[in-house]
Amino acid sequence: MSLWKRSSQQSLPPSAVSQGFMSSSLHHRLAVSSSPAGLFLRPFDDSEGTYEGSSVKISWGSNPAPEAASDWKEEAESVLVVDGVAGILQGPGKHAYIVLIVDPTVAATLLDSRKSKILAVDGLVALPLSSHDYAHAAISKFSVKQAATRRRRAASVSTAGTAAGDETDETDETDSDSDSDDDTDAGTETEADARPPSIKPSPKRPFWQKPFAPRTATKTPAPAPASSAEGASTLEKAPTPPTESASMPLPELAAAATNPSPVDLEGERAAQELDGKVLAELLRSLRGMYFSYDTDITRSLQHKYEQVNSLSSSKDNGGGLIEPNPTLPLWRRADRRFFWNAHLMAPFIEAGLHSYVVVLQQGFVGHVSILLPLQSPTTLSATPPSAPSSIKLELILITRRSVERPGLRYQRRGVNASGGVANFCETEFVVGATPDADRLHVSSFVQTRGSIPLEWGQSPWALKPAPFLARPMEESLPFMTKHFNTQLKHYGRQIIVNLAETTGKEAVVVDAYREGVKAMGNEAVKYVEFDFHNECKGMRYENISKLISNLTDDLEDLQSFWATDDRVFSTQSGAIRTNCIDCLDRTNVVQSALARAFLNRHLVHLGITSQQEVGMHDGLDIAFNGLWADNGDAISREYAGTSALKGDFTRTGKRNWRGAMNDASNSVARLLQSTVTDFFRQAVIDYVLAVNLNVFSEFAERLETSDPGQILRLRKIREEAIETSTSQVLAEGETKVAAWTLLSPTEADVVRSPKNLYQERILLISNKAVYSIEYEYNLQKVVSFTRIPTGDIVSLQIGAYILSALEPSTRDAEENYGLLIRFRDHSATERIHTYTIKSFKLPSARSSSAAAPTDSSSLPVDESKVRFLAFKALRRDAVRANDGQSRIIDRRETSSADGGESGSGKTAKELVKSIVGVLREEGEKGGATEEGDKWVVEKDIISLAESRAHTTIVDRLGRSLQKAIWW
């Protein structure tokens, strides 16, 4: 069931309802305190210094769940006042943190009747939820620091007097203090006394001075807190776990030292380190977030107007500046495409704590006010003798980045199977003016940008890599169609403005894009090409006006949303979708030019300017350019890691060599990030947004992450491989019972490949036999298979199957589990399919001739031997299903190949045991004998100790070098 629907059906205690937890408005400030019972959050009135209502308690542990709590009577040792909750991070190493918003700044004031504020997330604090001691130390540190900062701020204000620059100096001092973790300049002796002692690891001693003691099962404590002011984060080292000093006889000590510890302390430390890195990257990633306490900022003005119309029985329901569904919680009103912390907020949503759920939106929000001198009298009202000489304009720019295909440049390109595209942004440009009396006119113009909706990519190992098609256009066409159908539903008519190169290395993608749009044959989608680099080469950026002139009629047809509080003059009937390759630099320049054309036209409609006036006034021009340049820089930092290229033209309207040199340095910085840091950042994004909850298992193996589209595609390929294999290998009269894709050594009768070569094999169980099938995925054919009658199975062995001890994910016995099938050679057969070199035409997988290869041979088997087949469960992936409900599901890559239970989120151990259940049932039917429970033996296939012994020093050094390079 969808998280959104499931939470609404959960019953809350009567006290929670009566205490306002179902309220639609958010608590503006919260007091955070800790006790041995848990972490407490309580609404706080900052002006009065009093608590409001009851608190929420989060119990300590690795899987914390918030719940409504009765009034907490204990006195808080220390209290931290925050401005909201960003969510709860459940780390891949099972350490949990609550992420809190501190000191947000106002990014924009909306033009509704309530003057709603949009706040920018500038500071974050993360508190560990594993123990009271660590949370208390963190709260004490941050509360002391917060109090000192406020005192310095108050002192600066009181001594400012009439000095001109005091306000700026005060702001700079505050910012620098909040960014630093060193409180030596924080002031008083009282503050130093209140500060908790620093947590430091015990000093190292020479090995001859250390007591000889066995490794204990002491659990490694959770990491200390982290904080972030502007995306930068700091982590304090946790203390080293103590070891028990032993005073036992030497033989017992020696025996204890040689026995493996039941707890993998090395794994615990590695899990703690990974969680700390994920938390630090999360705090940096949340720097471009915005939220509001009382209004939905994820929807445009026209979208809200359409919602109000759909809910109202009357077509004329008044003006267009009304907030729809004001009684619903904000997270229920939000557009899920732009709800970035939905997964982090899931514990609060499931607990029904709606007034604590802050909806974070990534992108950009900017607001400028400008006094525009009037060149001519207004035409919307009679001109009095004392006509105003100027009019105030409010310019608000809001860009919303989508979560449907999240990721970084080079890591995520193109379209996925659900029609989501990389770096998709909805940009709304809002203009407010009062041209007649006190009547506010608000106009909104929405544009979109997004990656070319084909399956394509680029290598991260070059400064300007050539794009390539990952799949032919015909295979991507269904996904492109799905993407544009979604855009038509949300925005209406689509005008595509493609700014990529029509010749050169970008042409391969552009040509396929053009052909794809033509193949769709949708009259509501118009395709326009403008080779930006060719048209504007030599810094001739004035040629952009050619494109705007060609789109003049389209802009007139699309119109814009224009309304007052009691009337709607026009609505926007479509959107211009602009793209280049990155959808950053060229796209932002053209989008700003389109917004400029809209603004000029709207000022004429309001009667503020006339058709004869050329361009905009200097003050308005500077404000407009600065707003769009800041927007381009923000989106570029979030997708590519640097400020936008060509930003000098957007900001000043001119292009010079200084800007070109700045672009060159940014390009080099982008190259370094794409080849060094983006791999781990992408893994964190996939994890935090619940795109792939087991992404770090893959990252530990390959130091990079797979595109979720590749995971889904592999699942489909494996399903097709099972179907093809079933049709080719089953003898007449046999029927398939179940099948899985598993990992197996390439050599026979071994559990560890001498050459370290493993392959995916299909384990197929029929009503008469067990098949181990080698399948060639590229050629879509069965290469070889071994058939074992179920009656010849001697025994089954299940247990840990650990091939590497270098990473926590590869040491986890629950996720590294395997199966050995021991069998007699009495009736087992092996068949190898070979094809002559001259025969290039492969038989169809669906034709009857496919089951009869060109050359096949049955190999006799020695009946005196008992052989075995070794299988290891594949890595599990948690993938979000895009079925309209935003469900978060946890399933194995083998999908329906495991007998229809793939969506149950089984661990490797659970999957292997389900295979054993099917084998046991079919073995009994086939006459396999069992002596009690000896037919199934549970014993490690390769234990952790054996794997560690097999791991060479070269492997460890190589892995350490890789981690040093990438992390």
N, C-alpha and C positions, 0 to 999 in steps of 0.2 A: 504494500500500500504506500502511496505517496506520503512523504514526510509532511507535506502541506495538509493533506487530508487527515492523516493519522493523528496529528496533534490536536485537531479540532474535535476529535471524537473522544479524547481522553477526559475522564472526569477529574475535576479538581476538588480538593477539600473545600467545604463551605467557607472556611476562614480565608482561603486564598481568594475567593470571589469577592467576599465582603471587604477585603483589605486592598482591593484595587489592582490585583494582578492581571485582570482581564481588561484593564484600561487601554484605550487606544493611544494615549499620549505617553511619551517616554519620561522616565525620571531624569531630570537634567543633571543632578549631581548625586553621587553616591559616596557613602562612608564605608570604607573597607577595614575590617578588623579581623583578628584571628583569636581562636581559643582552642584548647585541646579537642573540643567537639567538632571544629571545622572552621572554614572561612565564612565570614558573614558580610553581606552587602545590605545596606540600608539607605533608603532615600534620605537626603540631607539638604536642609535649608541653609545655604551658605550665609545669607544675610542675617538670619536669626541665630545661626549656630546651633540649631536643634534638629533632631531626627524626626522624620515624617513616616508614620506607618510602621509596619512590621518588616522584618528582615528576611533575607534569603540565605539559606545555609548550604554550603558545599562541603561535604565530608571529605576527609583526607583519604587518599588512596590513589591507585593507578588508574581507576576508572571513575572519576568523580561525577556526581550527578547533582545539579542544584535542585533545591526543593524549598517550598514556602515554609518558613519557620515562625514559631510563636515569638512573642517579645523576648528578646535576649536580655536577661537581667544582670549578667556579669559585667563588671567594669572593664572596658577595653584598655589593654596596656599601651597600645598605640593605634592611631587611626590615620588612614590615608584617604584623602578626599580626591575622588576622580570624577571624570565627566561622562563616563559610560563604559560599557563592556563591549569589546571587539569580538570576544568569543573565548572558547576553551580549546586549546591545542592539545590533542592526545598524540604525543610523539610516537614515531615508529618504534622507539625503544621502550614504550609503555610509561614514560614519565609525562605527567600532565601539568599544564600551566594555564592560568587565566590571564588573558591579555586585556589590559585596561587602557582607556583613553584619558590622557591628561593634557590640560591646557590647550584645547583646540582654538583655532582662530577663525574669525568670520571671513568667509571667502566671498559671500554675496548675500544681499538682502532681496528677497523676491518681491514681486510687485502685487502680491495678493493683499487682501484686507488686513491680514494679521502681520504683515511684514515679516514673514517667516525667514529665518536665517539658515544658510547653508554653511556648515562648519568644515574646516580642513583639519585632518588628523595630522598634527605636528609632533606630538609626543606620545609615547607608549611606555607602559610598564608591564612587565610579565612577572607574575608571582607563581612559584612552584606550589602544587597542590598535593604533594606526596606526604608532607609532614608539617606539623604545627611549628616546629623549631625554625625551619627554613623560611616559612611564610612570615613568621613573626620577625625574624631578622630583616627580611626584605621590607616589610611594612615600616619597621622602625627606621631603617636607613632612608627610605624615600619620604617618610613623613617629616623627619628632621630636616632633610634637604628642602622639602616643599615649604616648611615654616621659615627657614632661613631665607629662601628666595623671596617670599612674600614680605618679610621684614625689610630686606634690602630694597625691594620695589617701593614699599611705603616710604622708606627713608628718602629714596631718590625723588619721589613725588613731593614730599614735604619740603625738601631743600631746593626744588627746581626753581622757585621764584619766577622771575620773568625772563630767565635766560632763554635764548632762542633755541639752542640745540639740546636742551636737557632731555626732552622726550625721546629723541633719537638715541642719545647716549644710554638712557635707561633701558630702552628696548635691547640695544646691543649687549648690555651687561647681563640682562636677564637671559638672553638667548645663549650667551657663552656659558653662563653658569649652568643652565639646564642641560647643555651638551656635555658637560664635564662630570666625571665621576669622582673627582678629587675635591673633597670638602675642606681642605686645609685653610681656605680663606673664608670659611663660612661664619666666622665671628666668635661667638662667646664660649666661655668655659662650660656653661650649662648645656649647650648644644653638643660639645664634645663628650660630656658625661652621658648624654642621652643616646649617643651613637653606639650601636652594638659593636662588640669587638669584631675585627676583621677575621674572616675565616681563611686560614692558610693551612696547607698540608704540612705534616710533620717533616722536620728536616731529615734528609737522607743520612744514613750512617754507613760506614764501611761494612762489608759483609761479615768480617770476622767479629764485629761488635754486636751483630744482630742475634737475638735468641733463636735457637734452632727449634722451630715450631711448625706443625703441619698447617696447611691451608685450611682456613675455617670457612664456614658457610655464611659468614657475615655479609649481609646484603649491602651493596654500594648505595650510599645515600643519593638522593636526587640532586641535580645541579642547583646551584644558587640562582638568585633572580637575575633577570636581564632587564635593561631599560633602553629606550630609544627616544632621542629627541627629534632628530631629522633623518630617521632611517638608520643611523649608526647605532650599533648595539654593543654592549659589553657583557661578558659573562665572567663570573667569579668561579674560581676552582673550588670544587667540593673537597672536603677533607678526605684523606686517604683512609680507607676502612681499617680499623684496628685489628691486630692479630693477637690471639690469646698466647700468653707466655706459658710454656709447658714445663712442668717439673716431673716428668715421667722417665722411666728407665730408657736408656739409649735404644735397646731393641724395639720397644714399642714406638719410640719416636721415629726410628727408621722405617718401620712398617707403615706408620701413618703417613710419612712423607712420600712413600712410593705409591700409595693408593690414591686414585684420582678423586678429587673433591666432587661431591654431588652437585655443587653449585658452580656454574661457569663464571668465575669472577672476572675473567678477561672479557667474556661476553657482556657482563653487566657494565663494565667500564666502557666498552665500545658502544653499547646502547646509550649510555649516558652522554658520551661524546657526540654521537649522532644526533640525539635530541637537542643538545646544546647548539649544534650547527644549524639544525632546522629552525629552532627558535630564533637564532640570530638572523637568519635569512628572512624569516617571516617578518620580523620587525623592520627590516630594510624594505621589504616588498610592500608593506602597508603604508608607505609614505605618500602615495598619490591617492589617498582615500578621502571621501567626503561623506557627510551625513547631515541629517536634520532631525530635530526633536519632534517636530509637529507637522511636517508635510512630506509627501512622497516626492522625492527628487529623481526617481528612476523613470518617470514618464514625462513626456512633453506636454505643453499646454493643450495642444490639439488632442492628444491621446486622452487627457483627463476630460476634455469637453465631450469627446465621443463616448467615454464611459458614463458620464452623467446623462447623456442622451439615451443611452441604452437602458439605463435604470429608470428613466422618467417616462411616464405614460404620455406626457405632452411633448410635442416636438419643439415647442417654444418654451424652454425652461429658464429663460433669463439670459444672463451674460455667460461669458466663456471663461471666467476666472474663478471657478468653483472647484473645491477639492472634493472628488468623489469618495463615497464610502467613508466619511470622516469618523464613524464610530468603530470601524475595523482597526485592529492593530496595524502599525505601519508595515510590518513585514508581510502581512497578507495583501496589502495594497501594492507592494513593490512588484515591478517587472522582474521576473526571475532571471532574465537575460543579463541583468546588471547588478544582481545581488551577490557580491563577492564573498561575503563571510557567512553564507547560508550554512555551510557545513560546520564552521566553528560555532555558530549559534544554535546548532541542532539540539544540544542538551537543554538550553533554556526554552526553545520552542516546544520540545517534547514534554517539558515540565509545566507548560502553560504559563510561563512567566513572561507574558507578552510585553509588559511595560519595561522590561530590561533588554529587549532585543533591538539592538542598533543595526540599521541597514547601512552597510558600507558600500559605496559606489566608487569604482576607480575611474580615473580620467582626468578631467580638468574643470574647474569652476573659477570664473573671473567676473568682476563687476567694476565698471567705471561709470562715474557721473561726469557729464560735461555740459557747460553752458554754451549753447550754440547761438551766436549772434544772428538776428533775423535780418535778411537782406530785403525782404518784402513783407507787407502786412499779411497776417494769416487770412486764409479764405474760408475758414470754417466758422467764423463768427463775425459780427459787425465790428469794424475797427473803431474803437473809441479814440478820443484825442490823445489819451495817455497810453498808447499801445506799447506793449513790452518790447524792449530792444533785444531781448534774448529769451531763449527757451531752454529748459533743462532736459537733457536726454539721459536716460538710463540704459546702458549697454551691458547685457549679461550674456556670457558665453558658457554653455554647459556641454561637456563632452562625456559620453557614457561608453565605457569599454565593456564589451560582451564577455561572458564566461563560457560561451558555447564552444569555443576552440581556443582556450587560453594558452599563452606561452610566449616565447621569446623569438626574436628574429633568428632565422636559420633553423631553429628548433621546431617551429610550427609555421607551416606555409599552407596555402591553398585551402581546400575544403575537406570536410570529413563526411562520413556516411549519413549524418543527420542534416547536412546542409549548412552547418556552421562553418564560418571562414575565420582565418587567423586575423588578428588585429582589427576586428570589426568594431567600429565606433559610430555612435549616433551623436551628432553635434547639433545642438539647438542654439540659435542666435536670437536673443530676445531684445526687443527695443521698446522702451517705455517713454511716452511723452504726454504732455498736457497742453495741446494746442488751443483748446477752447475752454474757458472758465476753469472749473476744477475737475474736469472729466478726464480721467486717465485712459489713454489709448495704449494697448499692449499688442505688439505683433511678434510672431514667432516664425522663424524659418528653419526647417530641419534638413540637414544633409547627412549622408552616410558615407563611410569609407570601409573598405574591406579587401582582403587578399583576393586575387583572381580565383574564382570558384572552380578550379581544376585540381587534380591531385598532382602536385609538382613540388619541387624542392630545390635547394642549393646547398653546396658543400660549405661548411664553416671554416675551411682551411685556406681560404684565399681572400684577398682584399675585395675583389669584384668578381665573385664566382658566377659562372654561367648558369642560368636556370635550366632545369631539365624536367621533362614530364615523367612522373613516377608511373603513370598508367596512360594508355591511349585515351584520346578525347572521348571516344565512344563509351568507354567504361566509366568515365567521370560524368558523363552527361546526366544520368539519373540524379546524381548529387547536386549538380548545377541547377537542374530543374527544381529540385526540392528547395534549394537556397532561394531562388527567385520567387517561387510560390510563397515562401515565408515572407519575403520582402514586400510582395504585392499585398499580402494580407495586412502587414503592419503599416505600410506607408503609401500604398496605392501605386500608381504608374511609376515605372523605373526608367531613368535616363542614365545609361552607363557612360561615363567619361573615362576612357582608358588612356593613361598618360605614358604607358611603357613604350619602349622603342619598337617600332614596326620593322626595323631591320637590325641586323647584328645579333648578338647573343640572346637578347630578350625576345627575339621574333618567334622562337619555337613555342613559347607560351602564348604570346599574343595571337599568333595564327590559330592556335587551337581554341583560344577564347572566342575569337571572331566566328569560327566555324561552329562552336558550341551554341552560341546565341542564335545563330542562323538556324541550326538544327532544332532548337526549341520551338521556333515558329510562333512565339508569343507576341502578339501585336502590342501588348502593354509594356514591352521591354524594348527600348530604343538603344542602339549601340553607336557611340561616337568615339573616334580615335583622334588623338592629338599627341604626336610624337614630341614630347616636351623637350628632350635633349636636342633633337634636330631643329625644332622651331626656335629654341632660345639659345642656341650655341653662340659663343662669342659674347655672352652676357646680354643678349638682346631680349630681356625679359618683358619688354613692352609688347612683344608678340602675343602674350597671353590674352591681350585684348581681342585678338582674332577669334579665339575660342569663345570668349564671353559674347562677342557679337553673333557668333553662330548659334548660341544658346538663348538669345534674347527672346525669341518666340516661345521657347519651352518654358522659360522663367515666367513669362506672362500667363501661359496656360496653367502652370502649377500653382501660381499665386502664393499666398502665405496665410497663416492663421492670424486674424486681426480682430480684436474684440475689446469691448469695454465691460464694465461690471454689469451692464444690463442689455448688451446687444453684441451680436457677432456679425461682423461685416463680410468676412470671407474665411474660407478654410483652404488648407493646402491639399491638393489632389494627388500629389506624388512627391518623389524625392530624387535628387541627383546623387547617384552612387559613383564616387570618384575613386580611382585606384591607380597606383603605379606598380612597382614591384614590392617595395616595403610598405607602401601606403603611409608614408611619413612626410618626406621633404617636398617632393613635387606635389603630392596630394594636398598638403596644408597650404601651399602657395595658391593653388587653384581654388581651393575651398574658400580661402579668404577673399579672393577676387570675386567669386560668386556671391559671397555675403555682402561685399561692398556694393555690387550691383543691386542686390535686394534692398540694402539700406538707402541708397540713392533714390530708388523708385518709391520706397515707402515714405521718405521725407516729402517727395512730391505729392503723394496721395494725401498726406496730412496738411499740405499747404504750407509747409515750413520753408521749402525751397521751390524753385521753379525749373521747368525744363531747360531754360536758357542758362542756368548756372552750371558751370563746368566743375566737376569734382566736388570734394567736400572741403569744409573750412579746416584751417591748419590744426586747431585744437582737437577737433573731432577726428581728423586724419591720424594724428599722433596717438590718440587714445585707442582708436580702432586697430591700428597696426600693432600697438603694444599688446593688446588683448589677444590677437590671433597669433602673434609670435610666441607669447607665453604658452598658448595652447599647443602649438607645434612642438615646443621644447618639452612640455610635460608628456605628451603622448610618445615622443621619441625616447625619452628616458625610460618610460615604462615598457617599451617594446625592444629598443635597441641599446639602451643603457647610456646614451649620450644625448646632448641637446640636438635639435634638428639641424640639418644642413639647409643652406639657403635661407637661414633665419634672418640674415641681414636685409635681404630683399623684402621679406614679410614685415620686418620691423620698420624699415625706413623707406621702402619703395625703390631702393637703389641697390645695385650689385657692384662690388668693387673687389680688388685683389686681396684686401685684408680679410674680407668674408670668405674668399676662396681658400686662403691659408688656414683659417679657422676650421673650415669644412674638412681640409686635409687632415688636421690633427684629430678631429672627431672621427673621421673614417678609420684612422689607425687605432684609436681607442675602441671603436666598435669591433675591429678585427681581434684585438686582444681579448675582449670580453667574450666574443663568440667562440674563441678557441680555448679559453681557460675557465671562466666562471659560469658561463651560461648553462652548462650541462647540469651542474648541481642546482642552480636556480630553477631550472625547468623541472627537476625532480621535486623540489619543494612546492612549486606552483601546482603540479599534478596532485601532490599529496594533500595540500591545504584545501584545494577545491574539490577533493574527493573524486578526481578523474581516475586516479589509480592509487588505491590505498596501500598497495604492496610495491610501489615504485622503487623503494630503496633496496629491495631484494635484487631487482634487476640492476640497479645502479652499482651495487656491490660487486656484481659479476662483470659488468661491461663498462662501468664508469660513464654511462649515458643511459638515457631512457628511450623507450619506444614510443612512437606516436600512437595514441589510443586507436586511431584508425587502422594502424598495422595490427594491433592486437585483435580487433574485430575481424579484420581481413584474414588473419591467421586462423581464427576460430572457424570462419566459413570454409577456408581451404582444408582444414583438418576434417570438417564434417564431410566435405566432398570426397576427401581421400578415403574415409571410412566407407562411404557409399560405393565408391569405385572398387575398393578392395573386396568388399562383401560380394559384389557381383562377379568378381574375377576368381576368387579363391574357393568359395564354398562349393562343395560337391553337391551333386544332385540329391535332393531330399533333405538337405540341411537348411536350417533357418538360423538367422542371427539372434542371439540372446542379448548381448551387450558388447560394446567395444569402447576402447580408450586409446589415446595417443600417449605414450610413455617414453622415457629415455632409457636407452640400453647401450651397453658396450658394443663396439663394432666387432670385437673378437668373440668367439664362442666359448662358453663355459668359464667365464671370468666375471668377477664383480668389479674389478678395477682394470681398465684398459691399459695394457703396457705402453701403448702409444698415446694415451690420454685422448682417445677418440671415442666419442659417443654420438649416437644418432637417435632420432625419433623413430620409433617403431609402433606399429598398430597392434595392440593386443585384442584379438577378436575371439569371442566365445560363442560357439554355436551349440545346438542341442546335442552334438555328438563329439566335438573336438575343440581344442584350443589352438589358435593360430597366432604365430609371431611373424608379422609382415614387415618387410622392408619396402618402403614406398618412395618413389622418386617424384617429389612434388613439382619440379620444373617440367618434367615430361608427363606427369599425371599417369603413372603406370606402376604396377607392382613389379619390383625387381626380383625379389625372392620371398619365400615364406617357409616356415616350418609348421607342420601339422602334427598335433599330439592328441590322440584319442583321450578323452577324459578318464577312461578306465586305466590308462597307463601312468597317471600322475601318482607319484610315490608320496610326496609331501609338499607342503608350502612353508616357506619361512618368511616372516615379515619382521621388519625392524628398521632401526636408523640406518640410513644409507648416505653417509657423509663423505663427499668426495674432496672437500676443501675445508680447512679449519682457519682460513685467513679472515673471514668476515662473520659477524653475528648471524646474518641471514643464512649463510652456508653451514653454520654450526647448529642451527635450530633443528632438533630431532623431529619436531612436529611437522616441519615443512621440508625435511629431507628424509623421506621415508621410502622404503622400497619393498620389493617382493621377489623371492626366488621360487621358481616352479621346478621341482625336481621330478624327473620322469624316466621311465625305462624306454630303451630304444626298440622295444618289441615291435611296435607298429608305427613309430614316428617316421615321417617322411619329410624330406627337404626338396623344394623345387626352385630352380633358378631359371629365370627368364632371360634369354640372351637374344640379341638382334644383330643381324649382319651389318657391317659398316655401310654397305650399299643401300640398305633399306632405311631411307630417311622418313618415309611416311609412317606415322604411328597409327595403330588401329584405334578406332573410336572406343571410348570407355563405355559407351552405351550400346554398342553393337555386339552381336553375339560372337563375332570373330575376335573380340578383344580378349575373351577368355582362353583363346588358343594362340599362344605366342608363336613367333617364327621358329624358335628352337627352344625346347624344354627338355630337361632330363631329371629323372628321379634318382636320387642318390641312396644306395643302400646304407643302412646304419648298423653299427656293431651292437648286438643285443646284450652283450655282457656288461656294458657300461650303464651307469646311471648318470645322466646328464642333467643340466639345469639351464634355465633361462633367467636372466637378471633384468629387472625393470625398476626404474626410479620414477616417482611421480614428478611431473613437470612443475615448474614454478607457477604459483597461483597469481592471478591478477584480479584486482577489484576495479571494475569499470562501471562508469555511470551510464545508465540506459537513457537515451533521449526518446522517450515514447510519449511525450506530452505531459508526464507527471513528475519528471525530474527525480525519479526513484534512484536511490543509491543501492546498487546490488553488488554482491560479492560472489564471483563465480570463477570456475576454472577455465583455462583456455580451451580445454577439450569440449566445452559446451555440452550439447545434447549427447555427445558420444559416451557419456557415462550412464546411460540408461535413463535419461530424462531427469536426472537429479543434479544437473550441473549448476543450477542456480541456487543451490542451498548453501554455498559458501563453505565447502568442505576444506579442511586442512589436508595436507598430503597424507597424513596418517589416517584420517577418516576416509579418504578416497581409497587408499590401499585396502582398508578393512572392508569397504563395500565391495571391492573386487573379489576379495577372499570369500565373502558371503555368496556371491554368484558362483564362484568356482566350487565351493563346498556343495551347494545345491545341485549343480550339474554333475559334479563328481559322484555324488550318491546315485544319481540316475544312471551314470555310466559304469557303475560297479567299482569305483575306487574304494579300497578298503581303508578303514580307519580303526586305530587302536586307541580308544578313548579320545583324548585331545592331542595325540601325538601327530596327527595328520597336518595340523597347523602349529608350527613352532614360532614363538615370538622371541627372536634373538637378533641383536644388531648384525646387520650385514657388513657394514663398515662403521665401527664406533668412532667417537670423537678422538679417543686416544690413538687409535690406529691411523686415523687421518692426519693427526698432528705428527706422528712418527714418519709418515710418508712425505709430508711437506718439507721440501728442501730449503736450505738457507737461501738459495738463489731465488726461489719463489717468494720468500718473505721480503728479501731486499727489493725485488722487482715490484712487488705490491706496494711497499713503503714509498718507493720512488714515484709510482703512479699517484698515490694519494697526495704526496707533497706537491706534485705538479698540478693536479686538478683541484684540490681543496685548499 
